[in-house]
């Protein structure tokens, strides 16, 4: 049950021969070695498998890999450029918004998409919470994560590129 | 790897109908947030799929020349939320879409799937019912239309043949023009949860008179329901606190919630009454009315 798909992964076009039964998570991890993406719950509850597809976050564990054909996928691996962390990644480091790290790659993609969509807008604390509701973190208590998202939206924080 | 036996991608609605007709065992997948989870769970009923994900034909969201709002079945909840048409004319549907799952789920789950899976807790069902939504369904013999109120046959059962596709929802101008609306989802958590009770109301007011009330619930019965007794008690009445009590009393005839691990029947009855009063009050106030 194989099929070819062509997609852009972290800025590079790839043509892959995939099994149509695969989730996007499986293709990204097993065929491309992008192991930042974690399978946590496997049912779209925890967000550890979050990636950005054409600007929107999705749970890659319940997303058929064939759906990514012709689309652009971003994972944590593509966020730092020339060994320089993205603004959001640096924010997570500075605030200590990481403990065990299992949820971090997914959360950083969620924060990144949120910050990119809301730069320059007045955003409430409630909106930040709501935007991160699809990612579970069992260590940090979320406060530091929400602080990062707020700080990344402050005036003067330049986009990464 | 999902335990799929057979997978076919449809390149149009017509193609999907043909593929479904050719294989009576096949089921439709769109956003996948229910189907892929059931499949991973080992449910054999879902191991042969016809994929209608991302079909352009199902992505319309517009107002036709006669004022009818059309909402494509393949629109994601994030697209429902982003639609100016829905935010302006169907505020209760806009609000309901905001309460679905979390951001990742809203980006992929479709409004059509939410209705076609037939569950009583579907957040989009009660607002669509409150606005007399109709369904446009396409099958081998062509298109047909059915009212959403006639679409639900029982828990998980809808009036959709195996080889039919839900194309869009339509709401006629007379069913939204002048109406204000509100929705409230009562759940254990504020996100990533299934409704314990969902309540939608659409109100048409004239000064201090409640000209028309449409009240709908999810999880208050085996399927999403409209509340005919409560609506009859309300229509044409003067807006005041006593009217809210009267509507609450009449509601008892309309609803039939169950006891489940989420909540008991008694608790749900309490929440139903409380939500009806709050949601109707909000809808009236959104229309510029005040309770005296």
Interface residues (C-beta under 8 A of the other chain):
Chain A: X1 X19 X20 X21 X22 X23 X26 X42 X43 X44 X45 X47 X50 X56 X57 X58 X59 X62 X63 X64 X66 X67 X110 X130 X131 X132 X133 X134 X135
Chain B: X1 X2 X3 X4 X7 X9 X29 X32 X33 X36 X37 X40 X51 X53 X54 X78 X101 X102 X103 X104 X105 X107 X108 X190 X191 X192
